[in-house]
Structure formats: C-alpha cells, structure tokens
Amino acid sequence: MKRKLGQWAATHEWWALGMILTVFSGVVLGNMTRWSVWFDEAFSVYLARFNIAEIVHFTSLDVHPPLYYWLLKGWTVIFGHSALAVRSLSLAFALVGLVGLYVVVRHITKRSSYSLAAVTATALTPVFVRFSHEARMYTLVFAIVMWATYVLLRAMKTNRRWLWVLYGVLLAAGMFTHYFVALAWLAHWAWRYREVCAGRVKKFFAREWVWCHVLAVGLFAVWLPTAVRQFATIQVGFWIPPITPQTPINYLTDMLFYREVAQMDGWWAIAAFIAFAVVGAVLYFGLRQFIRQSRRGGVALFVSLAIVPPILLILLSMPPLSSSFIDRYVLYAQIALAVIISGCLLAAAKTHPVLMRHCTIILVIVALAGIGNVYYYGNYNKNTNKSIRASELMANIAKSGKAGQPVVAASPWVYYEASFYSSNTHPVYYPASTINEDYGSLAMLKEDDTGKIADLAAFAKQHRYVWYVNVTENEIEPPVASWKLVKKVDAYDSINRSVEYRAGLYDTSAE
C-alpha cells in the first residue's frame, strides 16, 4: 500500500511540475513577440548568421564568450530567424533550468512541497520572466548553474569520478557562456568550505575537487587569452553605469517589481515598503526552520548563491575599477533568493500559519504586479531610458512606402535593430563611414559587407527614393543636404510618451 501511495505521489508531483512549467511557458510566450528586438538581441541574431569559426572570431572582438551564439546558430538553422524563433531558445533554457532547480531542491529537502514551491516562486519572479523571452544567454547561465549545483551535491555525496568530471565540464561550459558565472562557482567554493573544512584547508583541496577544476581550466584554456584581452580592452570603461547607494535597492525592486527605485514613486513606493517588510518577516520566522529541514547544508548553498555573486560583483565594480554590475549578469542569484523566500514561507507556515498565509498572498500579488510591469515595459532600456520601437517603425515604413525603397540607418546601432526586420521590399543598409571602432559590435560590421554602403552618392544614383531612419528626439536630418523629404513616419513610445524612432522618405535626385 505504501509503495502504491509513493508511486501515486511521485506521478502527481511530476504532473504538478509539468503544469507549473506549462503556465510559465504561456506567460512568457504571451509577451515574446509583443516588443521589438533590441540591440543586444539583434546583435546575437546577426552574429548567429555566420559559421562557427566566424562566430569565434567576431565574438573574440566583443565582450562575451561564444557558447550561446553557437547554440543560437544551431537553433536558427532549425527554427529560422523570426522573433519567436530566436527568443524561444531562452525559454527552452529557462525550462531546463527550472527542472534543474526542482531536482536540486528535491535533493536537499526530500520533500516535493519545497521543490514545487521553489519552481513556482521562480516562475513568478518578474526578472526571470523577462529574460526568458530575450535572445541572450542569461537563462542558459541559469540552467548551467542549477545543473552544476546538482552535480556538485551528488559528487560530494558519492565521490564518483564521472560526477566530478561532469562538474568540471559544466564549470567550463559556464565560462564559455558568460564570464561572471565564475561568481557562482565562487559561491560553490564558499559553501564547500563551510561544509567540509572545519578549519582544515587540506580537506577543502581534496584530489577530486582539484582535478575537476584542472579539467575546467584545461577546457577553457583555449579561450583564456581572449578573455584577458577582452577585459583589458573592451570591458574596462564601457557602458555600464557606476555603482551608487541605490544599486542594491534597484537589485531588489527589479527582482520583485521589475521597477527601479526611480520608478518606485507613489503607490509603488508603498508597495515596495510592504514587500520588503513581508520578505523580512518571512526570512525572520522561517530561515532557521528551513535550514533545519534541509539536508547537507542545502539552504546554506542557496544562501551562498544568493549573496556571494552580487556582493562580489558590487566590489568588483567599485572605484578605481570600472563598473560591471548589471543584475541580469547574476540572474541565478536572484532566483536563489526567491527559492530561499519560498522555503521560509513553507517552513514558517507550521508555526505561524495565519501570518504566512497573508505573506504568501501579498507576495503573489507583488509577483503578479511585477509580471504586469514586464508586459508593460517590454524591451525598455533602463540604461538609456528608451523603449525600442524598431519593429513598429519598419512596419510603418512598409505601410507607407512602396516595394523596392531601401532603408538607410543613421548609425550601426540603429542598423542592428532595423536590420532584424529587413525584407526584400525594404532592405536595410548603413553608411560605412559611420563605423569608427575596431572592436565590439562594430568590428563585425567593419569586416562584413552585408548592408554596407561604401559610396552613399553612388547608392543614391541607384535608388531615387530612400528611407532614412534614426533614433532622435529632434526632427530627422538626411545624410545628404540636397535630399528632399517626401514623407515621414515615426513610432510612438507609449511609455515615455514621446517619439524618437523616426524615418523620412527622401527623393535623392532632388537638387
């Protein structure tokens, strides 16, 4: 009888997990094609059009390693280059990561309630929903970290060689995806030191632990010189804003509400205060009990993943160093915090059922409000305070223009976003003269002739009518003063309540 009950519970547990993943997929898919592809995504897709060797070359000139771009290349070969196709790869990685999270929590608690609660909390975390429909590598990093964490737990328990080898491979795979995944590996180090050392450093550096890292370094060694050069020439002094006293608060409000402090005014400020108070109460009443109910310091492992990476990233971003702090770089840390909160809710529910019931309701409302913000803001760039409207602008050009009228982008940055929507009727180009750098995203354009206009005067002789597009608050100005404006279109930004994506149809033969 007990065996049948166990089989029934296991079956229904997986059904419950499947339902959570299905609902999560629906939420992500509902927002996946509503917003224009923005610069980082457009760069990913543009890069994925090259072969494997070319991807390696062009990636080496940018800021990230190549694994995600290789996988995106294979994905687009099968599914194409539409917005749904390229973004759905991130959803696939998110689902793989959620299953990994479920397995990790199940392993450390031996209770389906905790593992299902952890997956539910993650699926309701607004930043996770946001980056599960972005054509970038952040959910791949999350999936690698979750499965590496599970393999580490198993390897430390059984000490099987193949698990240590697999852990080393996952360490290298993470580094080939995003450099700051190294902060997750340092979180593993901090947790392992707490678990096995007891003051004996020699035990920490056990043979299996050392050799799996030797394997990881050996696999990554081929890319290591490139990584050093990238940090020395590109990442230093780049576009990331400096650390301020608001940075940690932004990190939390972004996680809970998908809003930064500057956007938390009025009722949102009150909601943030209530949310922080509720999270504090949940951690206060539940953390000790959650720790007692886990196995092999499992909660300490999630605490390490939640705290170590963002703290280290903040320290690495303090003057005189250049800032590298972007919360999506440590998305897995925000998920670890969500897991801790969900576990504390369940643990404290036995001793404070009424309080935890109300806390749960409030946190669910907060999560739903945050997901609503994800739907509202979409691809809004919080660094430049712009809402990307390239798709709407290109759609308006298609409605107002005639077939065969090319589109010329004012800069490479505009070109990347517009070129994603290039068509046979309105192909997108850019003047070669606008490229003035030999590294980063511009290096790829400098070496590749796709869409490049070497001689704008000669191009104008071949095309009497040309659309010229730019992102500017002012009226658009043509690249050649003699071009005559025939008509203009734009794309309205409903968030900023302004127009910045503008296009003009010009008669290039006018004198």
C-alpha positions, 0 to 999 in steps of 0.5 A: 500500500505504501509503495502504491501511495509513493508511486501515486505521489511521485506521478502527481508531483511530476504532473504538478511540475509539468503544469507549473512549467506549462503556465510559465511557458504561456506567460512568457510566450504571451509577451515574446513577440509583443516588443521589438528586438533590441540591440543586444538581441539583434546583435546575437541574431546577426552574429548567429548568421555566420559559421562557427569559426566566424562566430569565434572570431567576431565574438573574440572582438566583443565582450562575451564568450561564444557558447550561446551564439553557437547554440543560437546558430544551431537553433536558427538553422532549425527554427529560422530567424523570426522573433519567436524563433530566436527568443524561444531558445531562452525559454527552452533554457529557462525550462531546463533550468527550472527542472534543474532547480526542482531536482536540486531542491528535491535533493536537499529537502526530500520533500516535493512541497519545497521543490514545487514551491521553489519552481513556482516562486521562480516562475513568478519572479518578474526578472526571470520572466523577462529574460526568458523571452530575450535572445541572450544567454542569461537563462542558459547561465541559469540552467548551467548553474542549477545543473552544476549545483546538482552535480556538485551535491551528488559528487560530494555525496558519492565521490564518483569520478564521472560526477566530478568530471561532469562538474568540471565540464559544466564549470567550463561550459559556464565560462564559455557562456558568460564570464561572471558565472565564475561568481557562482562557482565562487559561491560553490567554493564558499559553501564547500568550505563551510561544509567540509573544512572545519578549519582544515584547508587540506580537506577543502583541496581534496584530489577530486575537487582539484582535478575537476577544476584542472579539467575546467581550466584545461577546457577553457584554456583555449579561450583564456587569452581572449578573455584577458584581452577582452577585459583589458580592452573592451570591458574596462570603461564601457557602458555600464553605469557606476555603482551608487547607494541605490544599486542594491535597492534597484537589485531588489525592486527589479527582482520583485517589481521589475521597477527601479527605485526611480520608478518606485514613486507613489503607490509603488513606493508603498508597495515596495515598503510592504514587500520588503517588510513581508520578505523580512518577516518571512526570512525572520520566522522561517530561515532557521526552520528551513535550514533545519529541514534541509539536508547537507547544508542545502539552504546554506548553498542557496544562501551562498548563491544568493549573496556571494555573486552580487556582493562580489560583483558590487566590489568588483565594480567599485572605484578605481575599477570600472563598473560591471554590475548589471543584475541580469549578469547574476540572474541565478542569484536572484532566483536563489533568493526567491527559492530561499523566500519560498522555503521560509514561507513553507517552513514558517507556515507550521508555526505561524500559519495565519501570518504566512498565509497573508505573506504568501498572498501579498507576495503573489500579488507583488509577483503578479504586479511585477509580471504586469510591469514586464508586459508593460515595459517590454524591451525598455532600456533602463540604461538609456531610458528608451523603449525600442520601437524598431519593429513598429517603425519598419512596419510603418515604413512598409505601410507607407512606402512602396516595394523596392525603397531601401532603408538607410540607418543613421548609425550601426546601432540603429542598423542592428535593430532595423536590420532584424526586420529587413525584407526584400521590399525594404532592405536595410543598409548603413553608411560605412563611414559611420563605423569608427571602432575596431572592436565590439559590435562594430568590428563585425560590421567593419569586416562584413559587407552585408548592408554596407554602403561604401559610396552613399552618392553612388547608392543614391544614383541607384535608388531615387527614393530612400528611407532614412531612419534614426533614433532622435528626439529632434526632427530627422536630418538626411545624410545628404543636404540636397535630399528632399523629404517626401514623407515621414513616419515615426513610432510612438513610445507609449511609455515615455510618451514621446517619439524618437524612432523616426524615418523620412522618405527622401527623393535623392535626385532632388537638387 
